[in-house]
Amino acid sequence: MSDLRLPLKRKWFDVTSPDEKTEDYRKINEYWVKRLFHYKESKLTTEEIVRYINHYKYYGYVDVSAIFTYHDLSFKQFEQNIIALGYPKLTDTSKIKRFKHAGIEIKTGKPEWGAEPGKLYFVIKHGKEIK
């Protein structure tokens, strides 16, 4: 398993913790499909996957199980979420936080954590902090 690296701005880096901000949001676009999905066995292109996800909105979340099953898709498995303040050197540990990866969902995010109301995102969940 690999690690998922997520650069953040200071505002969001400072509040990301198991007690305060437990998830991060990424746009539903081809770039994030490539980073988050196993899709090469599927007959869909990344553009088609984005279109499917945006088409199947229902009350703020997407029932991805039907899309995944029918089109042979799955999220990649990650061991850790590595949260970084920008793009620091690997030795600058004051600008890096590590969390157990707790899964990915497709749903609306919380506006107080930077999400636009009613917009769908890849929601990357953080588990316990790894010291």
C-alpha positions as CSV (number, residue, x, y, z in Angstrom):
1,M,0.0,0.0,0.0
2,S,1.1,3.5,-0.7
3,D,0.6,6.8,1.1
4,L,-1.7,9.6,-0.1
5,R,0.1,13.0,-0.1
6,L,-2.1,16.1,0.3
7,P,-0.7,19.6,0.3
8,L,-2.7,22.2,2.2
9,K,-2.8,25.9,2.8
10,R,-1.9,27.1,6.3
11,K,-5.5,27.8,7.2
12,W,-6.5,24.1,6.7
13,F,-3.2,22.6,7.8
14,D,-3.4,24.2,11.2
15,V,-6.9,22.8,12.0
16,T,-6.5,19.3,10.5
17,S,-6.5,17.0,13.5
18,P,-8.5,13.9,14.8
19,D,-10.4,16.3,17.0
20,E,-11.1,19.2,14.7
21,K,-10.9,18.7,11.0
22,T,-11.0,15.1,10.1
23,E,-11.4,15.1,6.3
24,D,-10.2,16.9,3.2
25,Y,-11.9,17.7,0.0
26,R,-10.7,17.3,-3.6
27,K,-12.5,18.3,-6.8
28,I,-14.2,15.5,-8.8
29,N,-12.0,15.8,-11.9
30,E,-9.8,13.6,-14.1
31,Y,-6.7,14.4,-12.1
32,W,-8.1,13.1,-8.8
33,V,-9.8,10.1,-10.5
34,K,-6.3,9.1,-11.7
35,R,-4.8,9.5,-8.2
36,L,-7.6,7.9,-6.2
37,F,-9.1,5.1,-8.4
38,H,-8.1,1.7,-9.8
39,Y,-9.7,2.3,-13.2
40,K,-7.4,0.8,-15.8
41,E,-9.4,-2.5,-15.9
42,S,-12.6,-0.5,-16.5
43,K,-13.7,0.3,-20.0
44,L,-14.4,3.9,-18.9
45,T,-12.1,6.8,-19.4
46,T,-11.3,9.2,-16.6
47,E,-13.6,11.7,-18.3
48,E,-16.5,9.2,-18.3
49,I,-15.9,8.4,-14.7
50,V,-16.2,12.1,-13.8
51,R,-19.3,12.4,-15.9
52,Y,-20.9,9.3,-14.2
53,I,-20.2,10.6,-10.7
54,N,-21.6,14.0,-11.5
55,H,-24.7,12.5,-13.2
56,Y,-25.6,10.2,-10.3
57,K,-26.0,12.9,-7.6
58,Y,-28.8,12.1,-5.1
59,Y,-29.3,14.1,-1.9
60,G,-25.7,15.2,-1.6
61,Y,-24.0,11.8,-2.0
62,V,-23.4,9.4,-4.8
63,D,-24.2,5.7,-4.5
64,V,-20.9,4.6,-6.0
65,S,-21.4,0.9,-5.3
66,A,-23.6,0.6,-8.4
67,I,-21.2,2.5,-10.6
68,F,-18.2,0.7,-9.2
69,T,-19.7,-2.8,-9.5
70,Y,-21.0,-2.3,-13.0
71,H,-17.8,-0.6,-14.4
72,D,-15.2,-2.6,-12.4
73,L,-13.9,0.5,-10.5
74,S,-12.5,0.8,-7.0
75,F,-10.7,3.3,-4.8
76,K,-7.0,2.7,-4.3
77,Q,-6.0,1.5,-0.8
78,F,-3.7,3.9,1.1
79,E,-2.0,3.3,4.4
80,Q,-1.5,6.9,5.5
81,N,-2.7,10.4,4.5
82,I,0.4,12.6,4.6
83,I,-0.8,16.2,5.1
84,A,1.8,18.9,4.2
85,L,1.9,22.6,4.6
86,G,2.5,23.4,0.9
87,Y,5.4,21.4,-0.5
88,P,8.0,21.1,2.3
89,K,11.3,19.1,2.3
90,L,10.8,15.7,3.7
91,T,13.1,16.6,6.6
92,D,10.9,19.6,7.6
93,T,8.6,17.6,10.0
94,S,7.0,20.8,11.4
95,K,5.1,21.1,8.1
96,I,4.0,17.5,7.8
97,K,1.3,15.6,9.6
98,R,0.5,11.9,9.2
99,F,-2.8,10.2,9.7
100,K,-4.1,6.7,9.3
101,H,-6.1,6.6,6.0
102,A,-9.8,6.1,6.9
103,G,-11.3,5.9,3.4
104,I,-12.7,8.0,0.6
105,E,-16.3,8.9,0.0
106,I,-18.1,10.9,-2.7
107,K,-20.4,13.5,-1.0
108,T,-20.9,17.1,-0.2
109,G,-18.4,18.7,2.2
110,K,-18.8,21.0,5.2
111,P,-18.7,24.7,4.3
112,E,-16.8,25.5,7.6
113,W,-14.0,23.3,6.2
114,G,-13.9,25.0,2.8
115,A,-16.5,23.1,0.8
116,E,-19.0,24.9,-1.5
117,P,-22.5,24.2,-0.3
118,G,-24.2,21.5,-2.4
119,K,-21.1,20.6,-4.4
120,L,-19.8,17.0,-4.5
121,Y,-16.2,16.2,-3.6
122,F,-13.9,13.3,-3.1
123,V,-13.9,13.3,0.7
124,I,-10.7,11.9,2.1
125,K,-11.1,10.8,5.7
126,H,-8.3,11.0,8.3
127,G,-8.1,8.5,11.1
128,K,-5.7,8.6,14.1
129,E,-2.7,10.8,13.9
130,I,0.6,8.9,13.5
131,K,3.4,10.4,15.6
